[in-house]
Amino acid sequence: MAHSAPTSRATGPQEPSIGELVQSAMADMSTLVRAEVELAKAEVSKSAKKAGIGAGAFSAAGVLLAISGIYFFFFVAELLALWLPRWAAFLIVFGLFVGAAGLAALVGLRFIKKVDKPERTMESLRELPDVLHREEPGKRRRDLPTVAHGQVTLRDPDTYLV
């Protein structure tokens, strides 16, 4: 009698293939990333709401302080009016306001002049048309950059397969 190979093995549950395991791991990673993004959104929106309420309260405090400042300067003008004519007292307070506004404008102008231009961004935008230019395979006109250890260096275009 000839020996024949068994046609079916009695095994337990079939083990998943490597492809199925990779697919399952990718699905799990995708679910995990989505859950993390949702958690971040929930935390940020809650924090943003609190920050918005805080900013509104600070704005209200600033408006109330500005209104009370008006009354303070009326008090100063009336106090000066005890020794000077009333119109002169209010003119002095007005002059103080104009002087403070001029001083604030000068300080603001100095800070505006110190603002640096985004040179790197402007340079990359100037290169954008050149970068977007479609080239034929094997006919590259510019060197290609390489990034290693945080340093950008240009490499010879002949070392690339296009």
C-alpha positions in Angstrom: 0.0 0.0 0.0 1.4 3.4 -1.0 1.9 6.1 1.5 -0.1 9.2 0.7 0.3 12.6 2.1 -2.4 13.7 4.4 -4.9 16.0 2.7 -5.8 17.9 5.8 -4.1 18.5 9.1 -6.0 18.7 12.3 -4.8 22.0 13.6 -6.3 24.6 15.9 -7.2 28.0 14.7 -5.1 29.1 11.7 -2.4 31.6 12.5 -2.6 34.9 10.6 -0.1 35.6 7.8 2.5 38.4 8.1 0.5 40.5 5.7 -2.6 40.2 7.9 -0.5 41.1 11.0 1.0 44.1 9.3 -2.5 45.2 8.1 -3.9 44.8 11.6 -0.9 46.8 13.1 -1.4 49.6 10.6 -5.2 49.7 11.4 -4.4 49.8 15.1 -1.8 52.6 14.6 -4.3 54.6 12.4 -6.9 54.2 15.2 -4.4 55.3 17.8 -3.3 58.3 15.8 -7.0 59.4 15.2 -7.8 59.0 18.9 -4.7 61.1 19.8 -5.8 63.8 17.4 -9.3 63.8 18.8 -7.9 64.1 22.3 -5.7 67.0 21.3 -8.6 68.7 19.7 -10.7 68.3 22.8 -8.0 69.6 25.1 -7.1 72.6 22.8 -10.8 73.6 22.4 -11.3 73.5 26.1 -8.2 75.5 26.7 -9.1 77.9 23.9 -12.5 78.5 25.5 -10.9 79.3 28.9 -8.3 81.6 27.2 -11.1 83.4 25.3 -13.0 84.0 28.5 -9.9 85.2 30.2 -9.1 87.6 27.3 -12.6 88.9 27.4 -12.3 89.6 31.2 -9.0 91.4 30.6 -10.5 93.5 27.8 -13.4 94.5 30.1 -10.9 95.4 32.8 -9.0 97.6 30.2 -12.1 99.4 29.1 -13.1 100.1 32.7 -9.6 101.3 33.5 -9.7 103.6 30.4 -13.1 105.1 31.4 -11.8 105.6 35.0 -8.7 107.3 33.6 -11.0 109.9 31.9 -12.4 110.8 35.3 -9.0 110.9 36.9 -7.8 113.5 34.3 -11.0 115.5 34.8 -10.0 115.5 38.5 -6.5 116.7 37.6 -7.9 119.5 35.4 -10.3 120.6 38.2 -7.5 120.5 40.7 -5.3 122.7 38.5 -8.3 125.0 38.0 -8.0 125.9 41.7 -4.8 127.9 40.9 -5.3 128.6 37.1 -8.2 129.6 34.9 -10.3 126.6 34.1 -9.5 126.7 30.3 -5.8 126.7 31.1 -6.1 123.7 33.4 -7.9 121.7 30.8 -5.4 122.8 28.1 -2.5 121.5 30.3 -4.2 118.1 30.7 -4.8 118.0 26.9 -1.2 118.8 26.3 -0.1 116.0 28.6 -2.3 113.6 26.6 -0.9 114.8 23.3 2.7 114.5 24.7 2.0 110.9 26.0 0.5 109.9 22.6 3.5 111.3 20.8 5.9 109.5 23.1 4.0 106.2 22.5 4.1 106.8 18.8 7.9 107.3 18.9 8.4 104.1 20.9 6.1 102.2 18.6 8.0 103.5 15.5 11.4 102.4 17.0 10.1 98.9 17.6 8.6 98.7 14.1 11.9 99.7 12.6 13.6 96.9 14.6 11.4 94.2 13.1 13.5 91.9 10.9 12.5 90.9 7.5 11.9 87.2 7.0 15.0 86.9 4.8 15.1 83.1 4.6 11.4 83.0 3.6 11.9 85.7 1.0 14.9 83.9 -0.4 13.0 80.6 -0.7 10.1 82.3 -2.4 12.5 83.9 -4.9 13.7 80.3 -5.7 10.2 78.9 -5.9 9.7 79.4 -9.7 13.0 77.7 -10.3 12.1 74.8 -8.1 8.7 74.3 -9.6 10.1 74.3 -13.1 9.6 70.8 -14.6 12.8 69.3 -15.9 13.3 66.4 -18.2 14.6 63.2 -16.6 18.4 63.3 -16.5 18.7 67.0 -17.4 18.7 68.6 -14.0 19.8 72.3 -14.1 20.4 72.8 -10.3 22.1 71.0 -7.5 19.9 69.1 -5.2 20.1 69.6 -1.4 20.7 66.9 1.2 19.9 67.2 4.8 22.0 65.3 7.3 22.4 66.0 11.1 20.5 69.3 10.7 22.8 70.6 8.0 21.7 71.3 4.4 24.3 70.6 1.7 24.1 70.6 -2.0 24.9 67.3 -3.8 25.9 66.6 -7.4 22.8 66.1 -9.5 24.5 63.2 -11.3 24.3 61.1 -8.1 20.5 61.0 -8.3 18.5 58.7 -10.5 15.7 60.6 -12.1 
